[in-house]
């Protein structure tokens, strides 16, 4: 059986970087800050790439939208200028903290 602990820990860390890079800026400030956008989108790409390497066993045990996570990575890589910042904002405010929490909980009980 594949050990997903390193991949999941890196995913958890990338989620933390998204939160760190966002800081306390508002939605409007995010839309105006290309540097923060780039840093966060890069971490979303990392999260999506890591998601593609998580085993089916771990995917089944951690209730997060794995397919959508990987799909966002694909859009960010292949259709970068098609990314909608409003959707990125929603992901970083709603999905990233949830993913980080669920992965952290899984890692805590699987040690």
Secondary structure, DSSP 8 states (H G I E B T S, - for coil): ----HHHHHHHHHHHHHHHHHHTT--HHHHHH-HHHHHHHHHHHHHHHHHHTTS-HHHHHHS-S-HHHHHHHHHHHHHSGGG--HHHHHHIIIIIHHHHHHHHHHHHHH--
